[in-house]
Every structure is written in structure tokens, then in C-alpha cells.
Amino acid sequence: MTSNEGITISDDENTLTAGERGPTLIEDFLSREKLAHFDRERIPERVVHARGYGAHGEFQPYESLADLTMADFLQDPNKKTPLFVRFSQVVGSKGCNETNRDVRGFSIKFYTDEGNFDLIAINMPVFFIQDAIKFPDLIHAVKPEPDTEYPQGQTDHNTFWDFMANNKETAHMSLWIASNRAFPKSFRTMEGYGVHTFRLVNKEGKSYFIKFHIKPLLGVHSLIWDEAQRLGSDADFHRRDLWENIDIGNYPEYELAIQVIKEEDEFAYDFDLLDPTKLWPEEDIPLRRIGKIILNRNVENVFAETEQSAFHPGNIVRGIDFSNDPLLQGRLFSYTDAQQARLGPNHQQLPINRPVCPFANNQRDGASRLVIDRGKVAYHRNGLANNTPYTVPGTQGGFVTYPSTVEGHKVRSTASSFKDHYSQARMFWNSMTEVEKRQIIGAYCFELGKCGPFVRQEWVDVLAHISTELAKSVSKELGTTVPADVEESPVTKSSPALSLQNTIFVPDTLRVAVFLAQGFDGPGVSKVLETLAAAKLRVVIVHDTLGTVSGTEGIAYEVHDSFLTGSPLVYDGILIVGSGNITPYFTYTAQKFTTDIYNHFKPIGIIQKGDAVLEPLGLSADEGIVTDSDSEFASRFIKAMAKQRFWNRPSFLYPAMV
């Protein structure tokens, strides 16, 4: 062990004192260094996206995108580009739990051979506001109320919904945060959307408007409200899931996709391409999946990598450029300013932010400078250093801004094409299944139920513009009235891609809790568990105590969770094995776990007379309760696990629609 100056330390447990019981001596430079550094170990917390977790990975394109862009990392399908991802929550502080209702960040730093490209995404395709000048107001409204400093990391309070009601452009986004997308099941099953409209520019100088998407190959899956609330006791739920899966080789995989609109078609749609509160329906503008992202390495030091990572939408490479989206334009300033305030003017030199390609310019000095600049010249143009570093023309690889046409008077106003706030909100509502609509109604009822009567009525007035059915259902629970003089949106269009019921369903990496008692039927259980594991399910052995649970014919398993350390909230399904020494404690816990699993619509497997354990519960039979009535049990149970939820079960978790 050494000091920061390299001095070898002989004792790191005792301060230097005058005698064994005497006063501490100020000359103890080792103690002073240790304490002074400790006092400065924290950097300013991010104003938003404070709680985050990261991982390393790589990106590989499926094919050349030379038809759309000159960006080097999108040209060669054999080329892999290293990257770093930071997942985050928007509202809460660093200490908040990870399952609150909130928007999630999904930012990616691509370390390309032409410089860093940052794709800053969230898990919803639209945003609350249209102009960046409103961003401080939005965040002031959603953060804990200043007179009480609560609630932490949540939106169920007066100031947030009052802001929403008085800024009607938030109507569309409100439905997204009221849906179950506001609490993803895992970072591994979470979508990412670039939200803003960007440009791709090819070598011929032709420009295309595009939106970025990140699609998880496991499908898009969410927690339900009751799970999310109760999992709040585990503040690290999502980061633990990500770290553990990468650690055991279940590398999260996503596809990077784009939507493309030709520049000449900019005004061909019933929405403005520059409006960040509008999405591009995938049925009208199909996705083009352009490559795969794999996260295959955990961070080694969360502070040095995840906390010091700095993302900026202005970090682009040639072949990618900006649009005039007013929210994007404001972020181009704000993100640079925020990172410099948090990390200093040299934050790009930190290892996690440093480009992998050579970099050189005449920027000098500043706090925490890591690069040692040599020579006497620090200006452009110069003769003393042969005019180095020198600029490079666009024809030889230099970045050149796309020459888009700009015209008009200086104004402070909202474009008329930005003023339709309800059509896409209604399209989202039309696209939901009945159970998803009930979940949205339940979310509004809870969130607004925590607000005062005035704010409740304000928001019901907004909902009436979207859907009378929605407004009446929420109003009934809140004791408000639906205004009679408001016409609901006449939109009948729907977009099936918006419903979570139309995502990918696979069994891969899902956790199934297997309840085993001592003396279980070894060969029978072994055969089933081998089949489940072959289907890429994660088998979790649960028993009365930790250690080993032994069955017949010498077959034994290590216990992963005891009844005390396990929880039905963290399993995707349960398998009750009825053979062996079934104790009263086993029966009680199995029934308790199964009740939660059932009420959360998850699959239940029963083998070797396990039904005797569960019979007192009187569960209604459905396709999600699988018994060993034939030799095809394992395949039927795997199919049930892949489906994940069985929404036809009787439930009182959500309010009924009016």
C-alpha cells in the first residue's frame, strides 16, 4: 500500500499521536491525505438521470449503410465498434429505488474510428415538451416539492400534474408514463428511442431524416404496478439483474434500427417531423434494423466508468447531423454545459469518455487536465509547428455540416404544425388492449389520487380531449366531473406496434423458482430441470434452508434461495415439486409464493403431486397453470414461461373501464 505520492505505508489503521493516548499530530501527512481525499470523493450529482448503471459492449452492422450515410462505423458488416451504455432514471436522486414509475435513460457511447458518437435515448419515443426552454420548468415540477422535499423519485404529486395540465403538449407523453412501460422488467427488456429527428448524409451529399430505435431481442417486457411498488424495498433490482446476467454470460442483445423519411417527404405526414412529442408510426414508416448491440462486459469501477461517463447529443460523426427540432437544439447547449459543470472542462479526457481514435486541438489547461501537451505552439494557424494540428477538408474525411436551408424572421412562437396535442395521444389509447387500458386508468387514478381536488379536475379536463371513455373511468375513481363541453379526439387510427402484447416472447433467461423438499424424486426432477435449462430458462432451486437439497438415487442440488432470502417478485414463474418430505413450512411458503405468482399473472408448474400442496388455494384453472398430466409437461411449461403473463385470470388490481 502506498500514498498517492507513492510513499510505502507501514500502518493504515492508526493516526500519528504524541504517545499512545496523546493528541493527534498535524504532521501526519498520511492521515491528512486519506481524510482530505475522502471528503472530496463525491462529484455533483446529475440534475436528472442521477441514478444509473452501465456496461460495456460492441456494435456490429448487418450491412453497409452507404446508401444513407458516410458514417464509418455503419459501412462494414465485419467491423465491430466498442461502446458503453448507461441506463438511468430521470427523476430520482442517486439513492432512489429502481422500480418507481419513471422514464428511463438508455444512452450509448460508440467509440468509432472517426470519434465518439453518443446516442442519447429514453425508453419512450416522445417527450413531455416541444421546446428546451421549458425543460427547467418540467424538472422543477417533477422533482420533490421544494417546501416539503418529497416525494422522492415519483410523479404522484401536485406540482407535476399541475404542470402537465397547463402544458397541453404533455398529453401524449402522459399516456406513456401511465402505461407499464414506466417500470421495465429489466434493462435487458427495455426499448430505447432517440426521440429526436436526426439526419443521415451520404457521400453524395444527400440527406435523409431519421429516428433511432433500440430493440431488445428478448422482447419488451414490464413489471406490473403491484410488483413495482413492492420491489421498491430492493433499491438495486435492475442493476443487480444486469450485472448478474452479464457475469454468467447471458449477454443482453439489442438491434439498432432506424426509421427513414426522404427529405422531399418532410411535409407528407399529418405530424411535424421536428415535433419531439410525436412519434413516427412504424406501420407508416417501417423500421430498418441496421445492426446488433451486445453488452458483454461489466464495469470494474462504477464511479470511474458509470458516474464519470458524460453523454452529449452533440457528439456526432460525419454522416450524422442535426435537424431543427427545438428540443434537440436546446439540448446541444445544455448537455455540454451540464457536463462541464459536473466534471470540468476536461471531462472528455477521462478514460471512459476518451475517443479511441487520435485527437488533437489547441484547447489547453483547465482543471484536472489529463493530457500533457508538448511544444510551445497552442494556436491555429502557425508556422513554428508546421501548422499542426491542421484542419482536414470534407473531401478527405473532415466533418462538414449539412447545408440545410434556413430562412425566416426572428420570432418566439410555436409552429402551427406543433399544436395538435391530442391526435397521437388518442392513437396510443386506441392501440392498447383492454388490460393495458385498465393499467393506464389505474395509474392515473393512483397518481392523481395523491393530488389535491383542483389538480385532479385539471387533468380530467385534459383526458376528456383524448377519450371520453378514459376520462369517465378516471373521473369515477377520483370524484371529479367530466366536462360536457369538450369533444374527444375523433382519431380512429391505431398502431399495433405500440402495444406490449405484440412484442417478442421467448423463455430465454427467465427465472423459474423450483420448490424442492428433501427426498424428492431425483430422476424425475432431474429430467424436467435439464429440459428447462436446455430451453435457456434460469432454474433457481428454492428450499427451506440454504445448502444442499438431496433427492433419491444420489441426485442433489445446491440451493440458490431459501424461503427467507427468496421472493416471488423476482421469479418469472414457479415449479412446485410435491415429492419428498413436505414440511408444514414448505407448504406454507409454497402457498404464499404461489398466491403472489398467480395474482401477478405468471405461470405455475406442478409435478409429482404438487397439486396437493396448492389445493387449499382454490386457484382457477387456466393455461398458465401446468400440471404433469402427460409426458409433454416440460414443453408445455416452457411455452407457458415464454408467454410470461396470463391476463385472463380474475384480478382486482386495476379499476374497471366505464
N, C-alpha and C positions, 0 to 999 in steps of 0.2 A: 504494500500500500504506500502511495506517495501523496504529497500535497499537489496542488495544481501547478506548482512551480517545479515539481519533480523531486522534492526532498523526501527521502525514505522515512516513513513514520514508524516509530517503535511502540507507541501507545496511543490508541484512538479511543480510549474509554475513560481517561482521567485528565481533567484540566490541570494545568500547572499551578501549583499553590505554594505559599510560603509555609512549609510544614504540612503535615498530614491533615490538620484541622484548621489551617490558616486561610487567609484571604486569597482569592484568585489573582494572579499576576497579569497585568496588561501586556506584558511581553510575550504571552503565549500566542504566537502568530499562527500556530496550527489550529487552535480552538477558534480564534477570531476568523480565520479564513472559512472554516467549516460553518460557523453560525451565520456569517455575513452572506455566504452563498445561499444557505438555506432560506434566509429572509427574502431572497430575490428569485426563488425558484419558479414563481408563477408569473406568466405574462398576462396582459389584459385579455379577458375573456371576449370571444366574439360577441357582438351585439345580437346577432341572430346566428343560428346553426352552431350554438356553443357546444352542445353535446354531440360528439361524433366518434366514428370508429373507422379505421382504414385497413386496406390490404393492397398488396402488390399483385400485378398480373401482366398479361400481354394481350395484344390485339393482332389479329391476322385477317386481312380482307379475303373475301371469297373470289373476287375477280378484280380486274383493273377498272377503275372509275375514270379513266382518261377522257371518256365522253363528257363527263361532268366537271372534272376538277383536275388541276395540275398538282394538288397536294401529294407530296412524295409518298407518304405512308399509306395512300389509297391506290397505289399503282400496281404493286406486285403481290399476287396472291401467295407467294412463297416467303414474303417478308413479315417478320414478327416485330411489333413495336412494343417496348416495355411501357407500363402505365402504373399509375397509383390511383386508387379510388378512396374517396372519403364519403361515407354515409353519415347523415346527420338529421337532427330535428330542428325545426325553425324556431319555435317559441321558447322552449325551456332553457334553463341555465345548465351549466355543466353537470350539476348534481341531480337533475330531474330523472324520473324513470322513463324507460324507452317505449312504453306502450300507450302513452297518452294519445288522445285524438290530436293529430298534428300533421302538417305537411312534412315530408322527408326530403332531405337533400341527397343527391346522387351525383357527385362531382368526380370527373375523371381528368387526370393529367396524362396526356400522351407525350412521351419523351421521343419525339420524332427526330430524324436526322437533319431536319430543317428548323429545329427549335421546338419549344413546348406549345402544344395545343391543349387548351383547357375547355372541356365540355361541361358546363355547369347546368345540371339538370335537377328536377324535382320529380316526385312520383305522381304528379298530376299534370295534364297537358296545358292547363291555363293558369292564370294568376288572378289575384284579387283586384289589382288596379291596372290602369292603362298608361299612366304617366309616372315616371320615377319621382317626381316632386312630391307625390303623395306617400312615398314609402315611409318616411319618418312618422307620419300620422298613423299609418296602418300599424306599425310596430309599437308605437306608443299606446294604441288602443288594445292590442292583443297581449301586451306584457302585463304583469301583475299591476293592479291599480295602485297608483302612487301613494294614496292615503293609507292603504292597508298592507301593501306589498304581498297580496295574494289575489287570485290563485296562481300557483306556480306551474308553468308549462301547460296551461289549459286555456280553452276559449270560452268556458261557460261562465261569462260574467258580463256585466252591463256595458262596459266601455267598448268591448269588441263588437257586440251585436248592435250597439248604437251606431258605431262607425259603419258597419255593414249596411244598416238600414238607410243611412243617409248618404251612402255612396253606391248607387244602384248598379254600377258596373260589377260589383261583387256577387251579383245574384247567381251567375253560372258557377263560380268557384265555390259558393256556399254549398251547392249540392254535392260537389266532390268531397268536401271535408265532412259532410254529413253522411257520406257513404262509408262502407267498411274499408275503402282504400286509405282512410286516415289512420288505420293501425294495421300495417302489413304484418303478415305472419312471420316473415323473415326478410332480412336484406336479400336473401337468395331468391325470394319470390316476389321481388318488388320491381316494378317498371321504372324507367326513367324517361323524362321528356325534357327536351331542350327549351320548350315553351316558345322562345323567340323565333322569328323568321331570320334565317341567315342566307347568304349567297354562296354558291359554289361557282368558281370561274375556271374554265378550261384554258388550254394553251392558245386556243384561237381567240380568246378574249370574250367568249360567250358566257353569259351569266344565267344562273337558274336560282329561283327561290327555293329554299328547302327548310324542313324541320327535322331535327334529330330525335330518334327514339332509341331506347334501350330495352330489349325484350328478354326476360328471364326464360331460359329453356325449361325450367321446372313449372312454368306457368305462373300466373299472377294470383296469389292467394293471400287472404287476410285473416286476422283474428276476428272474432265477433265481440260485441260490446262487453258481455259479461266476462269473457276471458281477459280482455284488455284491462278491465278495471281490476280484476283480482291479481293479474300478473304484475300490477304496479308495485307489489311487495318485492319483486325481483327487478331492481333498477337496471340490471345488466343483461336482461333477457336476450336482446338482439345481438349484442356484441359477443356474448358467450356462444350463441348459435353459430355466428360467422367464424369465430376463431376455432371452435371445436371441429367444424366441418372441414375447414381448410387443413387443420392439423392432421386429420385422419385420411385426407386425400379425396374428400367429397368436394372437389373444386367447383365453386359457383360458376355457371356459364350463362352468358347473355349474347344476344345478337344485336349488333349495332345496325340500325335501319334508318332510312330517310324517306320523307315524302318530297316529291319534286313537282314544282309548278314552273312552266316556262315563263320567261319574263313577259312575253307578249300576252299571257293569260292572267296577268296580275289582277284585272278587274272583271274576270269572268265568273266570279262566285258571289254568293249572297252574303259574304262576310268580307271584312277587310283583312288582307294578309298581314298587315302590320299591327293588328289589334291583339295584344297578349291575353285578352280574356276570351278569345275564340280559338277553337281547335279546327283542324282540317279533318273532316270525316274520312275515315280510312276506306269507306266504301266508294267515296268520290275521288279521293287521291290515294291510291294504293301505296302500301309500304314497299320499299325496295330494301331487302335485307342485304347488307353490304359486307358483313364480316362478323367474326366471333371474338368475344371478350372472355378470358378465363382468369379468375383470381386464384393464384396458386401459391402465394407466399404471405404468411402473416408478418406484421411489423415486428421488429425486435425491440423497439422502444417507442411507446405510444406518444410520449411528449415530443421526441426529436423528429418523428415522422408524421404522425397524425395531427398533433396540435400545431406544429410549425409549418405544416403544409399550407400553401397560400394559392388560392384559385382566383382566376380573373377572366371574365368573358372576353376581354380584350387580348388575351393570349391566343392569337391565331397564327396560322402559317399561310404561305402563299397558296392560292387556290381556294381559300375560305375568306369570306368578307362579311361585313355587317349589312343589315337593312336599316331602314329609318324607323323601326319600331321604337316609340318614345321611351318605353320602359328599358329596353336594351341600351339605348343611347345614354340614359342616366346611369345605368349600372357600369358603363365603361369608365365613368369617372369615379363612382362611389367605391368600387371594389379596389382600385388602386389606392385610393385614399385610405380605406379601411385597413388594408394590409400594411401600409407604411406606418399608420398609427399604432398598429398592434405589434408588428415585428421589426419595424425600422426600414430605412431606405435601401438596405442591402439584403432584404429577405430572399431575393432571387438567388443569392449565393449559398443559402443553406442547402445542405446535401439533398433534402427531399424535393427542393424546388429547382435545383440546378439543371440546366439543359445537359443532354448527353453529347450534343454537338459542340464544336468550339464556339466561343463567344468573345467578342472584343468590342469595346467602345471607349469613349473618353469620359465616362462618368467616374468620379473619384470620391474617395474618402467616405465620411458619414459613419454613424455608429455601427459597431460590430462588422466592420469590413473584413471579409474573409480572404479576398483575392489580394495578392501582393503585386501591385502594378509597378513595373520596372521602366526605367528610362525617364527622360526629362520632359517629353512631349505629352500633353494631355489636351490637344485641341485639333480641330479639323478646319482648314487644310494646313498642311505643314510640309516643310522641305527637309527638316532635320531628321525625320524618321521615314523619309521616302513616302510621305503622305499615308502612313499606316496609323490606325486601321482605316481602310478605304471603303467607300460605298460600291455596291455592285448593281449594274443596270438590271432591269426586269428581264431582259432577254437572256441574261446569264444567271438568273436564279434569285435576284433581289425581289423583295416584296414590293408590289405596286398596288395601290388602292384602286378598286374598280371604279371607272369614271362614270358613275351614275349621274343622271341629270338632276339638278337641284334648281328650283325656281319658286317664286312666291314672295309675298310681303312678310316682314317680321310680325308675328302675331302670338298671342297667348290664347289659344282656343282649342276645343276638341273637334276633330274632324266629324262631319255629319255621319260618315260611314262607321264611326265608333259608337253610335248612340243607341243601337239596338241591344238592350241588355237581357232580353228575355227569350229570344228565339232558340238559342243554343241551350239555355237552361231547360227549356221545355223539351228539346230534343233529348237531352240527357235523361229527364224524367220518363219520357216515352220509351227509352231504351232499357229501362230497368225491369227485372222480373218482379212478381208480386212480393216475394220475400225481401228483395233488395229495396223495394219501395217502403215496406214496413220498417226496415232497418233505418232508412233515411228519416222517416217520420219519428221513430224512436229517438234518433239523435237530436233532431230539432226540439223535441219535447223535453229531453234532458237538459240540453244546453240552455234553451230559453227559460226552462223552469227554474234555473238558477238566477235569472234576471228579474228585474222589477216589472210590474204590470205595464208601465209605459213602453219599455223596450220590447216586451213580448208583443204588444199590439203593433208597434212599428214594423216588426219583422213579418208578422202575419199579413200585414198590408202588402209587403213585398211579395210574399208567396202567392198571394191572390193573382198577381200578374203572371205568374208562371203556370199554376194549375189550381183550379178550384178544388179538385179532389185533395190535393196536397194541403192547401190552406185550411180546408174544413177539418181534415184529420188532425192537424196540429192544433188548430184552434179549440177543438173539443177537449183536448188534454190540458190546454193552458188556460181555459176560461176566458178566452178573448172572443172577438166577433170578426167575421169575415166581411170586409166592406162590400156593399151591394153595388156600388157604382164603378167597380173595377172589372174590366174584361180580361179574361185569361188569354194567354198566348194562343193563337189559332194553329200553331205548328203541329202537324201530324207526323212529320218525319221522325224516324228513329235510326240509331246506329248500333247494330248488334255488337260491334267491337267494343262498346263501352260497358257491356255487362260482364261481370266477373264469371258468370255462368258459362261464358263462351271461351274460356281460357283453356290452356293445356292441362290435362290431368294425367299424372304418372305417379307410380309408387316410389320412385327413387328418393332416397334419403329420409323418407318419412319414419318417424319413431313409433314403434309399436311396443307397448308395455306388456310383457308376458308374465303373468302371475303364476309362480311355481311354488308348490309346497314340498317339503322333504318327502322323499319316497315316491315321487312322480313316476309315471310310466316312461322310462328312459328312451327306448327305441321309438315309441310312437311320437313323443315330443321332439326328439332329435330329427326325425324325418320332416316334420312340419317346419321346424325352425330353419333347417337347411334350405327348404324351398323358399321360405320368406326372404332369407338372406340372398339367395340367388336372384330374387326379384329386386334387389337393391334396397330392401327395407332395412332400417336400423333396428335390430332386435335388442330390447332393453329388458334384462332379467330383473324382476321385482320379487322380493321375498321379505319375510318378517324382519330379518336382520341382514346386515352386510356379511360378506364372507363367501361361502360356497353353499349351493343348494344341490343335494345329491338325489339321483333317481335310481331306478332299477338297472341292473346289468352294468354297473360301474360308470354310468353316464352322469356327469356333474357339470354345473355351470357356475362361473363367477357371477355374483350378484352385483348388478350395477347400481340399483337404487333399493333402499329399504322402504318399508311402508312409511317411515318417518321422513326420509330425505326425498322421496319421490312426490310427484304431484300430477293429478290428471290433466292439469292445464298445459303441461309441457309434452304430452303424448298426443300423437295423431290418431291413435286407436288403441284398443286393449284386447288382449287374448287371455281368457280365463281357462286355466287347466284344472280340471276337477279331480285328477287322480292324486294319490299320496295322502299325507297326514294333514287333513284340512282342519286347522285350529279355529276356534271362535274368533281370534284376532284376524286370521286370514279372511274368514267370511265377512267380518265387519268391514275391513278395509277394502276388500274386493267390491262389496256392495256400494261403499261410499265412492270409490273411484268410478265405478261403472255408472252411477247416477249422474255424475258430472259429465262423463263421456257421452252419455245418452242425451242429456239436456243441451250439450253443445253440438249435437247432430253428427257425432263422429262414429266410425264403425266399431262394432263389438264382435269378437270371435269367441266361441265357446266350444271346447273339446273335452273329451274324457269325463263326461258327466258334470261339466262346469255349470250346466243349467241348474243343477240342484243348489249351487251357491247363490245364483241370481234369481231363483224362482220367487222368493218373497217380494222382489221389487215390482213384479207385475208389469214388466215393460211391454209395450205394444209391439208386436212383431212387425218388422219391415225388412227391406232388402239389406239394410245396414247391420242387421243382427244375423251373423252367420254361424251356423252350427255344423257339427261333423256328422250330418245325416247321410252323407255319401262319401265316396273316395275322392271327390273333387273339392273337398273343403279348402285346401290351401289355395287353389287357383281362384275360388270364389271369394275368399277372404282378401287375397291380393287385389282383386278387382274392386272390392269394397273400399280397401285402403286407398286405392288410386282415386276413387271418387271423392273421398275426404269428408263430405258433408251430405247428410240425408235430410233435406229441408222439409220433407213431408211429415216428419214427426210432429205430434202435438206440442205446442210451445206457447208460453205466455211471456216470452222475453221481449216481444215487441208489440206496440199498440196496433190495433186493427185499423184498416182504412175505412173511411166514411164513404 
